[in-house]
């Protein structure tokens, strides 16, 4: 381990091999940091925070702070951050309240750019990119490979589907289905994320099928319930279509249209 002499590290923190902690960083009790994670200067990691292996945490980030929720009553909830995450300058990640999942969860291989905020009870999957100053309210769930443009604000309890892309400076108040492009204030759907799907090696057949699904749900004059029924009757039953339909059917806030 390489811990700078000015860093303050609680004796009750659990530190893996090969980690580096920069000047003036504070690591509180009941914190776990995995092997080979590098933490820059002036970072604050508060109690009840678990950080995985091979993460890179840049200066002035604040991880594990209590939730910005007036209902919070001091529960010992946690922040769990997975492996291989890059957390840039001034990122804030709050631990959870006791509601729903009771934990703030960040998966693996995520890139959280400067000034991003992840509020209490959020759950992020893997391989997500959040550009500068993306702000997540509480209880937001984001699926794998989503890309969120800078200065975007997302309303609490909203769900963001996998492999979608949200344009910069958007205001997202409803669920964004998987595989689509969305942007605007308020955010609307503007087509499939075709470039993203090709970059993730989706087959031509799968993309063609998703185009058909998109046309039925977003371009027809059918009611959403009718469009979903027609999709299930007419479109090939592949995993991506199942996920698209399941995501929409489980939406409580409604979807961007």
C-alpha positions as CSV (number, residue, x, y, z in Angstrom):
1,X,0.0,0.0,0.0
2,X,1.1,3.6,-0.7
3,X,-0.7,6.0,1.7
4,X,0.4,9.6,1.8
5,X,1.5,10.8,5.2
6,X,-1.2,13.6,5.2
7,X,-4.1,11.1,4.5
8,X,-6.3,10.3,7.4
9,X,-7.3,6.6,7.3
10,X,-9.5,5.0,10.1
11,X,-7.9,1.9,11.7
12,X,-11.4,0.3,11.2
13,X,-11.1,0.6,7.4
14,X,-10.3,-2.5,5.4
15,X,-7.7,-1.9,2.7
16,X,-6.7,-4.3,-0.1
17,X,-3.2,-4.8,-1.3
18,X,-1.6,-2.4,-3.8
19,X,-3.9,0.5,-3.2
20,X,-2.8,4.2,-3.3
21,X,-4.3,7.0,-1.3
22,X,-3.3,10.6,-2.1
23,X,-2.6,13.6,0.1
24,X,-5.3,14.9,2.5
25,X,-7.8,12.2,1.6
26,X,-10.0,11.0,4.5
27,X,-11.1,7.3,4.8
28,X,-13.7,6.7,7.5
29,X,-14.5,3.6,9.5
30,X,-16.4,0.7,8.1
31,X,-14.9,1.4,4.6
32,X,-13.6,-1.4,2.4
33,X,-11.3,-0.6,-0.5
34,X,-10.3,-3.4,-2.9
35,X,-6.9,-4.3,-4.4
36,X,-5.1,-1.9,-6.7
37,X,-7.6,0.9,-6.3
38,X,-6.0,4.4,-6.7
39,X,-7.6,7.3,-4.7
40,X,-6.4,10.8,-5.5
41,X,-5.9,13.8,-3.1
42,X,-8.7,15.5,-1.1
43,X,-11.2,12.6,-1.5
44,X,-13.6,11.9,1.3
45,X,-14.9,8.4,1.8
46,X,-17.4,8.2,4.6
47,X,-18.5,5.2,6.7
48,X,-20.5,2.3,5.3
49,X,-18.9,2.4,1.9
50,X,-17.5,-0.5,-0.1
51,X,-15.2,0.1,-3.1
52,X,-14.1,-2.7,-5.4
53,X,-10.8,-3.5,-7.1
54,X,-8.9,-1.5,-9.8
55,X,-11.0,1.6,-9.4
56,X,-9.6,5.1,-10.0
57,X,-11.1,7.9,-7.9
58,X,-10.0,11.4,-8.7
59,X,-9.6,14.5,-6.4
60,X,-12.4,16.1,-4.5
61,X,-14.9,13.2,-4.9
62,X,-17.2,12.5,-2.0
63,X,-18.4,9.0,-1.5
64,X,-20.8,7.6,1.1
65,X,-22.3,10.8,2.4
66,X,-25.7,10.6,4.1
67,X,-28.6,10.9,1.7
68,X,-30.1,14.3,0.9
69,X,-33.5,13.2,2.1
70,X,-35.4,14.8,4.9
71,X,-36.9,11.4,5.8
72,X,-33.5,9.9,6.5
73,X,-33.3,8.7,10.1
74,X,-29.7,7.6,10.5
75,X,-30.1,4.0,9.1
76,X,-26.7,2.3,8.5
77,X,-27.3,1.8,4.8
78,X,-24.4,1.4,2.4
79,X,-22.8,2.5,-0.8
80,X,-21.5,-0.5,-2.8
81,X,-19.1,0.3,-5.7
82,X,-17.9,-2.5,-7.9
83,X,-14.6,-3.1,-9.8
84,X,-12.8,-1.1,-12.5
85,X,-14.8,2.1,-12.1
86,X,-13.4,5.5,-13.0
87,X,-14.9,8.3,-10.8
88,X,-13.7,11.7,-11.9
89,X,-13.4,15.0,-10.0
90,X,-16.1,16.2,-7.6
91,X,-18.4,13.2,-8.1
92,X,-20.8,12.7,-5.2
93,X,-22.4,9.3,-4.4
94,X,-24.8,9.2,-1.4
95,X,-25.6,6.2,0.6
96,X,-29.2,5.0,0.8
97,X,-32.2,5.3,3.0
98,X,-33.9,2.2,4.3
99,X,-36.5,2.4,1.5
100,X,-36.8,-0.2,-1.4
101,X,-33.3,-1.7,-2.1
102,X,-31.8,0.0,1.0
103,X,-28.4,0.4,-0.8
104,X,-26.8,2.7,-3.4
105,X,-25.2,0.3,-5.9
106,X,-22.7,1.0,-8.6
107,X,-21.7,-1.9,-10.8
108,X,-18.5,-2.6,-12.7
109,X,-16.6,-0.8,-15.5
110,X,-18.5,2.5,-15.2
111,X,-17.1,5.9,-16.2
112,X,-18.6,8.7,-14.1
113,X,-17.3,12.1,-15.3
114,X,-16.7,15.2,-13.3
115,X,-19.4,16.8,-11.1
116,X,-21.8,13.8,-11.6
117,X,-24.2,13.2,-8.6
118,X,-25.7,9.8,-7.7
119,X,-28.4,10.2,-5.1
120,X,-29.6,7.7,-2.5
121,X,-31.0,4.3,-3.5
122,X,-29.8,4.5,-7.1
123,X,-28.8,1.3,-8.8
124,X,-26.4,1.4,-11.7
125,X,-25.4,-1.6,-13.8
126,X,-22.2,-2.1,-15.7
127,X,-20.3,-0.3,-18.5
128,X,-22.3,3.0,-18.1
129,X,-21.0,6.3,-19.2
130,X,-22.3,9.4,-17.4
131,X,-20.8,12.6,-18.9
132,X,-20.0,15.8,-16.9
133,X,-22.6,17.1,-14.4
134,X,-25.2,14.4,-14.9
135,X,-27.5,14.5,-11.9
136,X,-29.5,11.5,-10.7
137,X,-32.2,12.0,-8.1
138,X,-33.1,9.2,-5.7
139,X,-34.2,5.6,-6.6
140,X,-33.1,5.7,-10.2
141,X,-32.1,2.4,-11.9
142,X,-29.8,2.5,-14.9
143,X,-29.2,-0.7,-17.0
144,X,-26.0,-1.8,-18.6
145,X,-24.2,0.2,-21.4
146,X,-26.4,3.3,-21.1
147,X,-24.8,6.6,-22.1
148,X,-26.0,9.8,-20.6
149,X,-25.0,13.2,-22.0
150,X,-23.6,16.0,-19.9
151,X,-25.8,18.4,-17.8
152,X,-28.7,15.9,-17.9
153,X,-31.1,15.7,-15.0
154,X,-33.1,12.6,-14.3
155,X,-36.2,12.6,-12.1
156,X,-36.4,10.3,-9.1
157,X,-37.8,6.7,-9.5
158,X,-37.0,6.9,-13.3
159,X,-35.6,3.8,-15.1
160,X,-33.0,4.0,-17.9
161,X,-32.9,1.0,-20.3
162,X,-29.8,-0.8,-21.5
163,X,-27.9,0.3,-24.6
164,X,-29.8,3.6,-24.8
165,X,-28.2,7.0,-25.3
166,X,-29.6,10.3,-23.8
167,X,-28.5,13.6,-25.3
168,X,-26.8,16.3,-23.3
169,X,-28.8,18.9,-21.3
170,X,-31.9,16.7,-21.3
171,X,-34.6,16.6,-18.6
172,X,-35.7,13.0,-18.1
173,X,-39.0,12.6,-16.2
174,X,-40.2,9.3,-17.6
175,X,-38.6,5.9,-18.2
176,X,-36.3,5.7,-21.2
177,X,-36.7,2.3,-22.9
178,X,-33.7,0.2,-23.9
179,X,-31.9,0.5,-27.2
180,X,-33.2,4.0,-28.1
181,X,-32.0,7.6,-28.5
182,X,-33.7,10.2,-26.3
183,X,-33.1,13.9,-25.8
184,X,-34.8,17.1,-25.0
185,X,-36.6,19.1,-22.2
186,X,-38.6,17.1,-21.6
187,X,-36.9,14.1,-23.1
188,X,-38.5,12.4,-26.1
189,X,-37.5,9.3,-28.0
190,X,-35.8,10.0,-31.4
191,X,-35.1,6.6,-32.8
192,X,-33.0,3.5,-32.1
193,X,-29.4,3.9,-30.9
194,X,-28.2,2.3,-34.1
195,X,-24.6,3.3,-33.8
196,X,-24.4,2.1,-30.3
197,X,-26.0,-1.2,-31.2
198,X,-23.5,-1.7,-34.0
199,X,-20.6,-0.8,-31.7
200,X,-21.8,-3.4,-29.2
201,X,-21.8,-6.1,-32.0
202,X,-25.6,-6.6,-32.2
203,X,-26.3,-8.7,-35.3
204,X,-28.0,-7.2,-38.4
205,X,-31.0,-9.5,-37.8
206,X,-31.4,-8.3,-34.2
207,X,-31.2,-4.6,-35.2
208,X,-33.7,-5.3,-38.0
209,X,-36.1,-6.9,-35.5
210,X,-35.7,-4.0,-33.0
211,X,-36.5,-1.5,-35.8
212,X,-39.7,-3.3,-36.4
213,X,-40.5,-3.2,-32.7
214,X,-39.7,0.5,-32.6
215,X,-41.9,1.2,-35.6
216,X,-44.9,-0.5,-34.0
217,X,-44.6,1.0,-30.6
218,X,-43.5,4.6,-31.5
219,X,-44.6,5.2,-35.1
220,X,-48.0,3.6,-35.3
221,X,-51.2,5.2,-34.3
222,X,-52.0,2.4,-31.8
223,X,-52.5,2.8,-28.1
224,X,-49.5,1.6,-26.2
225,X,-51.3,-1.5,-25.0
226,X,-52.4,-2.3,-28.5
227,X,-48.9,-1.8,-29.9
228,X,-47.4,-4.1,-27.3
229,X,-50.0,-6.8,-28.1
230,X,-49.3,-6.4,-31.8
231,X,-45.5,-6.6,-31.2
232,X,-45.9,-9.9,-29.3
233,X,-48.0,-11.3,-32.0
234,X,-46.0,-10.2,-35.0
235,X,-42.3,-9.8,-34.0
236,X,-39.8,-12.6,-33.6
237,X,-39.5,-13.7,-29.9
238,X,-35.8,-12.9,-29.3
239,X,-34.3,-11.8,-25.9
240,X,-33.9,-8.2,-26.9
241,X,-37.6,-7.9,-27.9
242,X,-38.6,-9.7,-24.6
243,X,-36.6,-7.2,-22.6
244,X,-38.0,-4.2,-24.6
245,X,-41.6,-5.3,-23.9
246,X,-40.9,-6.3,-20.3
247,X,-39.3,-2.9,-19.6
248,X,-42.3,-1.0,-20.9
249,X,-44.9,-3.2,-19.2
250,X,-43.1,-2.7,-15.8
251,X,-42.9,1.0,-16.2
252,X,-44.7,2.9,-13.3
253,X,-43.8,6.4,-14.4
254,X,-44.7,5.8,-18.1
255,X,-42.1,5.9,-20.9
256,X,-40.7,8.7,-23.0
257,X,-42.7,8.8,-26.3
